[in-house]
Amino acid sequence: MNPRSPLLLLLAGAALLPLATHAHPSAPAAADRSAAAAIERTVPPLDLAAPLAEVAASYVTTRTVDEGRHAHDHAHERAGEAEWRFFREHDRIDVENLAARTGERWQRDGKTQFFFKVFHADRKRFEYRTDDLIVINATLSWQQHALLIDPQVLQSLSLREAGWRDGYPFRHYSGTANGEKLDVVWRVDLNLPVVLERERGDVRERTLLKAVHPLAQAPWTRPDQSDYEVIDFADIGDRERDPFVQRVQAQLPGGDVHHH
């Protein structure tokens, strides 16, 4: 499992809250300038420890790879785009890749975390428990999954701009962390990225927020998984001859642990 980001490989479409550009009338009234300045001063501070709103969001991610340079170094990286949905509750987080018909789900019960890799077309899901996640060196930071970025990384970036757009406050950050260039437009009221750009070497990834709703008013529903077969990650080795397991093993976080 990628410890840097819970995002799936997922262009196109404008962000719900693109980086605001400030209009400059040719002769703005002093009162207007004062009002604008007051609004700028009241952009809420970044507070990643605040209770997180329960939301449903739609994102599009584009990945581009410079094939002309060091192509052998990126044989495992694929250019492409994907639309995906993000559902956040207090104790549950879902990411649904629409085209691939796969999903990822995090749940917690107290200090215990569970992860599920879901294959909707096959009506099966793999369950990882805390011990399994430790074995495969998965990210166990609940906040990182809930924010779609490592909070320590976000806080290490430099603030470039802050303002309001369509009634929502944003903060624009950029910088480098762990050898990766990052550019983030952050929606402060929801603690969610509006734009998330990553660049490492010849690989660039851009994620855009298309829409977001309160979870209770979301126009989308998550697939019902109540009758899916559940396969324990610890049992994958015993099912290595199963055609389904053989087909999806490369997509499983830590799947190589059981590969013989």
N, C-alpha and C positions, 0 to 999 in steps of 0.2 A: 504494500500500500504506500502510495506516495505520502511521505511525512510532511511535505510542504503545503499541500493543498487538498481539500476534499473535492475539488471540482472534477467533473467528468470532462473528457474531450468533447467539447461541444463546439456569425457574421450577419451581418445584415441586420437592419432594424435600428432605429434610433433609441437611445436610452430614454427612459421616462423623464429623468432629470439630467440632461446633458450639462456639461460644465457651463456655468452661466458666464455670459459676456456682459459687461456693463455698458449700457447705452450712455452716450455723452451728447446731449442736445447742444446745439450751437450756443444757446444763451440760457442755461438753466437758472431758475430763480434760486436765490440764496436759501429760501425755505425748503425747496426741493433738495438742495444739496445737503442741508442739515438733516432732513428726514432720511435721506439715503445713508448718510453717515451713521445715524442712530440705528438703522436697521443692521448695518454692517457690524456695529458694536454689539448687537444683541444675538449674534449667531451663537447658539449654545456651544459650550466646550465639548470636546471629545470625552465621553464617559463610557468606556467599554464595560465597566462593572455595573452599570445600571440594569435593572430588570429588562429583559428583552421582549419586545412586542411579539405576539404570535401572528405570523404572517404567511402568506403564500405569494411567491414571486416567480416570474418567468424571465429567464435569461437566454442569451445567445452567446456562444463562445466561438471565436475564430482562431485557428492556429495556422500560422504560416511558417514554412521551413525553407531556408535558402539552400536549395539542392546543389547549387553550383560550387559551394565551398564546403570542403570536408564532409562530403555526403556520407562517407562510411561511418562518421561519428554520430550520424542521426538516423541510422537505418531503422531504429526502433521508433522514431518520431514520425508522425503522419500529419500532413496538413489536412485541414478540413474544418467543417463547422457543424455545430449541433445546437438544437434548442432543448432546454431542460427546465424543469420546474423545481422549486425549492420550497419546502414546507417546514416551518419552525414552530414547535411547541416547547413548553417548559422542559419536558422529559423525552421528547422525540424529535428527530430531524430526518426528513426524507429528501432525497435528490432523485428525480426521475428523468432519465434520458428518453425522450419521446420516440425518436427514430429507431433507436436500438432496442426499445422495449425492455430496458433493464433499469434497475434502481439500486440505491444504497440507502440503508436506514440505520440510524443510530438511536439507541434507547438507553435510558439509565434508570436504575432502581437504587436510590441512595447513592453510594459510591461505586456501585457495580455498573459497568457499561457493557452493552451488547451491540454487535454490528451484524447487519444482514446484507448479503449481496443477493439481489433478487433478479430472477429471469422470468418475466411475466409470460412470455410465449410458451414456456415450458411448465409454468405453474410450479416452480421450484425456487427455493431460497436456501442459501448457506448461512448458518448461524455461527458467529464467532463470539466466544465469551472472553472475559477479561484476560484470562491466562493465555488464550490463543492470540489475542491482540499483542500481548507482551512478547510472545515467541516470535511473531512476524515483525516486531518493531513498529507497530502502527501508532499513529498519533492518538494519544488518550486525552488530549485537551478538549473538553466539551466546548469550551468557549471558541476554540478555533473552528470547530465544525459549525457552530451556531453563527459565527461571524463571516465564514467563508474566507478567512485569512487569519494567520497567526497574530493575535493581538499585540504581542511584543514587537513583531515586525512592523505592524502598522504604526505603533507608537514611536518607533525609531526613525520614521520617515520625516522629511522636512515639510512644514506647512507652506504651500504656495499661494493659496487663495482661500477665502471663505466668503459666503454670501447666501442669498436666497434665490430660489427659482420656483415659480408657480406655488409659492407659499411654503416651500420646504427648505430647510437649512442644509447646506452642504459645506464640506471642507475638502480641499484638494491637496493631496500629499504626493511627494515623489522622493526617490532616493534609491539606494542600493542596499540589499540585504542578502547575505549568504551567496554572494556572487551573482545575484539576479537584480536587474533593473526593474523598478516598480513605479507605476503611476496609478494613483487611486483617487477617484472622486467618491466621497463618502457621504451617505445620507445620514445626518446626525440624529434625526428624530427616531429612525428605525434601526440604527446601527447595522446598516447594510451597504455593500458597495453598489454604486450606480455605474461606475466604470472601473474595471480592474485590468490593468495592462501589465504583462510580465514579459521580460526579454532576457534570455540566457543564450549567449553565443549566437547561433544562426536561427534560433527558434523563438518566435514571438507569439504571444497569446493575448487576445483582447476579449474581455467579457463585458457585455452590456446588459443592463437591466431594462427589460421591455415593459413590464407592468408589475405592480405589487398591490395586494389587497389585505385587509384584515383576514385572518384565517377563517373566521366564522362567516365571512361574506365572499369567500373565494369562488370564482366561477368554475374552478376545476376541482375534481375529487381525486383522491389517491386510489389506485386499484385495490380492491378487496383481496387481501392475501390470506384470509382465514382458512381456506381449504388447500393452500399450497403445501407441497411436501417440504419438510424441513430436514436439511442434511447438516449434521454437525461437522464443523471444519475438522475436528479431530478424527473424524471417520473417513476423510477423503482417501487416505491411503488404503483402506479396506475396499474402496469402490473404484480403484484405478482402472479396472476393466469395464466399468460402466460407460457406454458410449456417450451419454450426456456429460458425465464428469470429464471424459477425455476431450470433448468438444469445447467446454467452457473453462477448463483448468487454467489456461493462459490468461483469462480475464479475472481470475480470482486473486485478491490480495493475499500474498503469501502462498500462492498455489505451487510455487516451486519447492516449498518446504516438503511437500508430499510427493514430489515428482521423482520417480526412480528411473 
